[in-house]
Amino acid sequence: MAKRKATVSISECVACGCCIKVCPRNAIAIPNGVYANIDKELCIGCGKCAKECPASIITLEVTEA
């Protein structure tokens, strides 16, 4: 069964933190204030972070379970 997981384009992320505020699983962190990092184990693929990202650089990718 396929699952969705959020992915960040790290070269474009400005570490604004908008995604962190809406993640229901606390799966996103900004280590060293550089870019958003998504913990794939915690991510449930809800898409809230992608909708909230002002730069639209978070996407949902389909992965195999």
C-alpha positions, 0 to 999 in steps of 0.5 A, spaced: 500 500 500 502 506 498 503 512 503 504 519 502 510 523 505 512 530 505 518 532 502 522 539 502 526 542 497 532 544 502 535 549 497 529 553 497 527 553 504 528 559 508 526 556 515 520 560 516 517 555 521 510 556 518 510 548 517 512 546 524 506 550 527 501 546 523 504 539 523 500 535 527 505 529 529 511 534 530 515 531 525 518 537 522 524 541 525 529 546 523 536 544 525 541 550 526 535 554 523 537 553 516 532 549 513 526 544 515 527 537 516 521 532 516 522 526 520 519 520 515 517 516 520 513 521 524 510 524 517 503 521 516 502 525 509 496 529 511 499 535 507 498 541 512 505 543 511 505 543 504 498 547 504 501 552 509 508 553 506 508 560 503 514 558 498 510 552 496 516 548 496 514 542 500 511 537 496 507 530 498 511 524 495 508 517 494 512 512 497 511 504 497 509 501 504 
